[in-house]
Each structure stands twice: as C-alpha cells, then as structure tokens.
Amino acid sequence: MSVIATPPPVNTDAAWRGDALMRGSDWIYELAPEQVAELEGLGRRFLDEDPDLRSVQASDYPLETCGEAVDSWRHDVDFGRGFVLVRGLRSDYYSDALSAAIYYVLGLHMGDPIRQNEMGDLIDHVYATSDKKMDDPTALSAKVRDKLEYHSDSSDMVSLMCLRGAKDGGLSCLVSGAQIYNEILQRRPDLAHHLLEPFHWDWRRQDHDAPANTYTSPVVSMQEGVFSMYAGSLYILTAQEYEGVPQLTEGQLEVLRLFDEITYEPGMAIEMDFRPGDIQWLSNYAALHARTSFEDFPEPQRKRHLLRLWLSSKTDRPVVKGFGKNGVVQHRSSTRDGSPEHPDARFSVHAMAVPRLIS
C-alpha cells in the first residue's frame, strides 16, 4: 500500500501553545459601550420582528459600529490563531431571548448558521439535563456535566455564548491542531502520514437521530498549502463497535495515542472561564476544544447555560473532499435530501431561546 506524502510543519499563527497565549490578552476583544448599545438595539428589533431563522440575512440587520470588529474576528478565526473571545455583552441583565437574538445577528455576520441536528435546530443549548457520564453511549455531550475530551465539531466554525456560568468548573479548553501536528512530526515523523488517511467517525453517538452510524474523514487536510485538522479520537474509537467498520491499523492506533498524549501535555492548551455575555468564536479546522467537568447550581434558572451556533464560514477554505463534515452538515434553508421538516422543528428565536429537555 502506498504511503500518503506527509505535509511539512505548519509555520503560521495557527500553531501556538496555550502557555504563551496566556501571557497576553490579544485573544480577547472587549466591546466598547457604543458597540454594546448597537447590538442591544439590533437584538430588540430582531425580537420584535421575529424573522424565520432559516431565511433571515445579515443584510437585514446591518452593523455600523461593530462592522470592523466583526471583520477582525473573522480574520482571527479563519487566518490567525483560530479563535477569539468577545467580551462585554450583559446576558445576566437580558432575557435569554434577547441574548439569543443578539447572538444570532452576530452569527449571521460571522458566517451562515447551519442545522445542528435532525430536528433542524439552528441555535442549540449546552445545558445539563442528565447525570450521565461520557462513557455511556447514550450520553449527549451538550447535556451532561462530565468533562469533554478534545474534539472538533461538524462545521467550519463553532461558537458559544455564555448566559450563565457553572457553580464550579466548566472551563473551556482550546488546543492548536497545527501545534499538535508539528509535535508529531518532530517526535514520530514515521506516523504522521496516518493522519491523512480516512477514519470512520461515530455519527450515531453525536446525534441519536443521525441517518447513518458513521461518516468518514481524515484527521488532517493539506490543500493548496492550507493546513486543517478534524480530530476527536473518542468518536473514532467508538465507531469501531459498528459492524462493517474497518478495524484501525496498528499505525493508526499509535498515532491516535500520540496525538492524545501531546494534546494533554502541560502548556499546550489555553483555558478560559466564561463570564455571562462572553462569546467564543472558533475555527473547527484550527483548534480543538474540550471542557472540564462542572458542578451546577441546584436551581434550574441558575444552571450553567451556553448557546451554541454552527456556522459555514464566509471564506472558501480549501480542504480535501468530504473533510470533517462529510454528509453531516445541513444548510439552514433546506432539510437533508429534501426530507420533510422534523415535527419538533422550531425556527423562531423566541422558541429557540428555550432549551429542549433532552437527556
């Protein structure tokens, strides 16, 4: 069997160490009062007009004061370090519906929202409704308090907005995919080429209503000199349990073990404790994300609650065919393969500001 040519090390801003970034604050953007005022005004108008989330456009809610800032966030996410944390909104003073409206308006300007599950949700909720652990195959990562391993989501960009933080824990952790790759090249160059081979990923575990058990994607794409990564060994390993899925080779297993070992080494990741109103914008091709376990407040209205968007990027990033989101991503305007809307579909921001009680 021929060996896939291994790309060279990545020498861009996307290759970083967390301990170096933590010495500065360039990754945090503080909104000015006039920017907050503009976003609050647009959010209130969005609530009043209540547009269909499937068809509303960024041009319907133009940004004047915040326009240049959003352009800079998109550049940082797509061409820079791969993420930015935006701070200054006051979700602890807003209704959840107003927070969701402001967030969706910004999402329209950052990219194009996509459906996150078979119910068609364009805004999803990270809100624990279960005490399950992630070793339970029925556990949904957005609905439990257990720690989440490093992984990529199935979109160009993933974003989180904090409505309320945890009583304790729940740190958001990011690590550079390019830096992990560089470390693998340095330590075990004989294994790096396996990352370009196709792997089966457990689709059913990510979405219980998924139309198939697995989809396929390599971990690394290098197209036109652009490095991209899609990772999360948990879902590669659990996909092995399905009948008909090819068993991993020893080389593939070895590179996955080394990948995880490097990912969790001290200093590799950056950790952030979300404050109410914080928004994290993240390129799924540049950085992997995880979360520490957390303790919730007992009252439902005080529980840790994040909103989540999956976005198609406004840039045409070159990646190998089917990379990462092979068969997974659904555009917001139409259902998968033209099938009927899910009977529980909701496309009003008022409805989508309320989490589904899914365990």
C-alpha positions in Angstrom: 0.0 0.0 0.0 1.4 3.4 -1.0 2.1 5.9 1.8 0.5 9.3 1.6 3.0 12.2 1.4 3.3 13.9 4.7 2.9 17.7 4.7 5.7 19.9 6.2 5.4 21.6 9.6 2.9 24.5 10.0 4.6 27.9 10.4 1.6 30.2 10.8 -0.3 32.0 13.7 -2.5 28.8 13.9 0.4 27.0 15.5 0.5 28.2 19.1 1.0 27.0 22.7 -1.5 27.9 25.4 1.1 28.9 28.0 2.4 31.5 25.5 -1.0 33.0 24.7 -1.9 33.2 28.4 0.9 35.6 28.9 -1.0 38.2 26.9 -4.6 39.1 26.1 -4.6 39.6 22.3 -7.1 36.8 22.0 -9.8 38.8 24.0 -11.8 41.6 22.3 -13.5 44.0 24.7 -16.6 45.6 23.2 -17.0 49.3 23.7 -20.2 50.8 25.2 -21.3 52.1 21.8 -20.9 48.6 20.3 -22.9 47.0 23.1 -25.6 49.6 22.5 -25.8 48.8 18.8 -26.0 45.1 19.4 -28.7 45.5 22.1 -30.8 47.7 19.7 -30.5 45.2 16.9 -31.4 42.3 19.2 -34.6 44.1 20.4 -35.6 44.7 16.8 -34.9 41.1 15.9 -37.2 40.0 18.8 -39.9 42.4 17.7 -39.8 41.3 14.0 -39.2 37.6 14.9 -37.9 36.6 11.4 -37.7 33.0 10.3 -34.2 31.8 11.3 -33.9 29.8 8.1 -34.1 32.8 5.8 -33.1 35.9 7.6 -29.9 37.5 6.2 -27.1 39.6 7.7 -28.1 42.5 5.4 -31.5 42.7 7.2 -29.6 43.7 10.4 -26.6 45.7 9.2 -23.7 46.5 11.6 -22.3 50.0 11.6 -20.4 50.5 14.9 -19.5 46.8 15.1 -18.7 46.1 11.4 -14.9 46.5 11.5 -14.8 44.5 14.8 -16.6 41.5 13.2 -14.3 41.6 10.2 -11.3 41.4 12.6 -12.9 38.4 14.4 -13.4 36.6 11.2 -9.8 37.2 10.2 -8.5 35.9 13.5 -10.7 32.8 13.3 -10.1 32.0 9.6 -6.5 33.2 9.1 -5.0 33.8 12.5 -4.8 31.8 15.7 -8.2 30.2 15.0 -10.3 31.7 17.8 -11.3 34.9 19.6 -13.2 35.6 22.8 -15.6 38.6 22.7 -16.4 40.2 26.0 -18.7 43.0 27.1 -22.3 41.9 26.5 -24.5 41.7 29.5 -26.5 38.5 29.3 -27.1 38.5 33.0 -29.2 41.6 32.5 -31.0 40.4 29.4 -33.8 37.9 28.8 -32.5 34.7 27.3 -34.4 35.6 24.1 -32.6 38.9 23.8 -29.3 37.2 24.3 -30.2 34.7 21.6 -31.3 37.4 19.2 -28.0 39.4 19.6 -26.0 36.2 19.2 -27.9 35.1 16.1 -27.4 38.5 14.5 -23.7 38.3 15.1 -23.7 34.8 13.8 -25.2 35.9 10.5 -22.3 38.4 10.1 -19.7 35.8 11.1 -20.9 33.1 8.7 -24.1 31.2 7.8 -25.8 29.2 10.5 -26.4 25.5 9.8 -28.6 22.9 11.3 -27.0 21.1 14.3 -29.2 18.0 14.5 -32.0 16.2 12.7 -34.6 18.4 14.5 -33.2 21.3 12.5 -32.0 23.4 15.5 -30.1 26.5 14.3 -29.4 27.6 17.9 -28.5 24.8 20.3 -28.0 24.8 24.1 -25.2 23.5 26.2 -27.3 22.8 29.3 -27.0 19.7 31.5 -30.2 17.7 31.7 -28.6 14.4 32.7 -26.1 13.0 35.2 -24.8 10.5 32.6 -21.0 10.1 32.1 -19.4 10.3 28.7 -18.5 6.6 28.8 -22.3 6.0 28.5 -23.0 5.5 24.8 -26.4 7.3 25.2 -24.8 10.5 26.7 -25.0 13.7 24.6 -22.0 15.9 25.3 -24.1 19.1 25.4 -26.4 17.7 28.0 -24.1 16.3 30.7 -21.7 17.8 33.4 -18.9 15.3 32.7 -15.6 16.5 31.2 -15.4 16.5 27.4 -12.3 15.3 25.6 -10.7 17.4 22.9 -12.6 17.2 19.6 -13.8 19.1 16.6 -17.5 19.9 15.7 -19.0 19.3 12.3 -18.9 22.9 10.9 -16.4 25.4 9.6 -16.9 27.5 12.8 -18.4 26.7 16.2 -19.4 29.4 18.7 -20.5 29.5 22.3 -22.3 32.3 24.2 -22.4 32.2 27.9 -25.7 33.0 29.5 -24.8 31.7 33.0 -21.7 30.0 34.3 -21.3 27.0 36.5 -21.1 26.9 40.3 -17.7 25.4 39.9 -15.6 24.1 36.9 -16.8 24.1 33.3 -13.6 25.7 31.9 -13.5 25.9 28.1 -10.1 24.5 26.9 -8.6 25.0 23.4 -5.5 23.5 21.8 -3.9 24.2 18.5 -4.3 21.4 15.9 -1.3 22.7 14.0 0.9 22.7 17.1 -0.1 19.1 17.8 0.8 18.1 14.2 4.1 19.8 14.4 5.0 17.9 17.6 4.0 14.6 16.0 6.3 15.4 13.0 9.1 16.2 15.3 8.8 13.1 17.6 7.4 10.4 15.2 7.6 11.5 11.6 7.0 7.9 10.6 3.5 8.1 12.0 2.3 11.5 10.7 1.1 10.2 7.3 -1.6 8.2 9.0 -3.4 11.4 9.9 -4.2 11.9 6.2 -5.9 8.5 5.9 -9.7 8.2 6.1 -11.1 7.3 9.5 -14.7 6.2 10.4 -16.3 8.6 12.9 -19.2 7.7 15.2 -22.1 9.8 13.9 -24.8 8.0 16.0 -23.2 8.9 19.3 -23.0 12.6 18.3 -26.6 12.7 17.2 -29.0 9.9 18.1 -31.2 10.7 15.1 -28.3 10.6 12.6 -29.2 8.8 9.3 -26.2 6.5 9.5 -23.9 5.0 12.1 -20.7 6.6 10.8 -19.2 9.1 8.3 -15.6 9.2 7.1 -12.9 11.9 7.2 -9.1 12.1 7.6 -7.8 13.9 10.6 -5.5 16.2 8.6 -6.2 18.1 5.3 -3.5 19.9 3.4 -4.9 21.7 0.3 -3.2 24.5 -1.6 -0.8 24.9 1.3 -3.6 25.3 3.9 -3.5 23.0 6.9 -6.7 21.9 8.5 -7.5 19.5 11.3 -10.6 17.5 12.3 -10.0 15.5 15.5 -11.5 13.6 18.4 -10.3 10.1 19.0 -13.2 9.1 21.2 -15.6 9.1 18.2 -13.0 7.2 16.0 -12.7 4.5 18.7 -16.4 4.1 19.4 -17.0 3.8 15.6 -15.1 0.6 15.8 -18.0 -1.0 17.5 -20.2 -0.9 14.5 -20.4 -3.9 12.2 -18.6 -3.4 8.9 -16.3 -0.6 10.0 -12.7 -1.5 9.0 -10.5 -2.1 12.1 -7.8 0.5 12.8 -4.3 -0.5 11.8 -1.5 -0.5 14.5 -0.1 2.6 12.9 -3.4 4.5 13.1 -3.9 3.4 16.7 -0.3 4.5 17.6 -0.7 8.0 16.0 -4.0 8.5 17.8 -2.4 7.6 21.2 0.5 10.0 20.5 -2.0 12.7 19.4 -3.9 12.5 22.7 -0.7 12.3 24.7 0.6 15.6 23.2 -2.8 17.3 23.4 -2.9 16.9 27.2 0.7 17.9 27.9 1.1 20.8 30.3 1.3 24.2 28.4 -0.3 23.0 25.2 -3.9 24.3 25.9 -5.4 27.6 26.8 -8.2 27.6 29.4 -10.9 30.2 29.8 -13.7 30.6 32.4 -16.7 32.0 30.6 -18.4 35.1 32.1 -22.0 35.9 31.3 -22.1 37.5 27.9 -18.8 36.1 26.6 -18.8 34.8 23.1 -16.2 32.4 21.8 -15.7 32.1 18.0 -13.6 29.1 17.0 -12.4 27.6 13.7 -13.0 23.8 13.8 -10.1 23.5 11.3 -7.6 25.3 13.5 -8.3 24.4 17.2 -9.8 21.6 19.1 -12.0 22.2 22.1 -12.8 20.5 25.4 -14.4 21.2 28.7 -13.7 20.4 32.3 -16.4 18.8 34.4 -18.5 21.1 36.4 -20.9 21.5 39.3 -24.3 23.2 38.7 -26.3 25.4 41.0 -29.4 23.4 42.2 -31.9 26.0 40.8 -32.8 25.4 37.1 -32.7 29.1 36.3 -29.1 29.3 37.7 -27.6 26.3 35.9 -24.7 26.6 33.5 -26.2 27.6 30.2 -24.4 28.3 26.9 -25.9 28.9 23.5 -24.2 27.3 20.5 -24.0 28.1 16.8 -22.5 26.1 14.0 -21.5 28.3 11.0 -20.4 27.9 7.5 -17.5 30.3 7.0 -17.7 33.3 4.7 -14.3 32.2 3.3 -13.8 29.4 0.9 -11.2 27.4 2.8 -9.6 24.7 0.6 -10.0 21.2 2.2 -9.9 17.7 0.9 -13.3 16.4 -0.4 -15.7 15.5 2.5 -13.3 16.7 5.1 -14.7 16.8 8.6 -18.3 17.4 7.8 -18.8 14.7 5.2 -22.5 14.2 5.0 -23.1 15.8 8.4 -23.7 19.5 7.7 -27.2 20.6 6.8 -27.8 24.1 5.4 -30.3 26.1 7.3 -32.7 26.8 4.4 -33.5 23.1 3.5 -33.6 19.7 5.1 -31.3 16.8 4.4 -32.1 15.3 0.9 -35.3 17.4 0.8 -37.0 15.3 3.5 -39.9 16.9 5.5 -39.2 19.2 8.4 -39.0 17.4 11.8 -42.3 17.6 13.6 -40.5 19.3 16.5 -38.6 21.9 14.4 -38.6 25.4 15.7 -37.4 28.5 13.7 -38.4 31.4 15.9 -35.7 32.9 18.2 -38.3 33.1 21.0 -38.8 29.3 20.8 -35.1 28.6 20.3 -34.1 30.6 23.3 -35.6 27.8 25.4 -33.5 24.5 25.7 -35.1 21.2 24.8 -35.4 18.8 27.7 -33.2 16.1 26.1 -31.2 13.8 28.3 
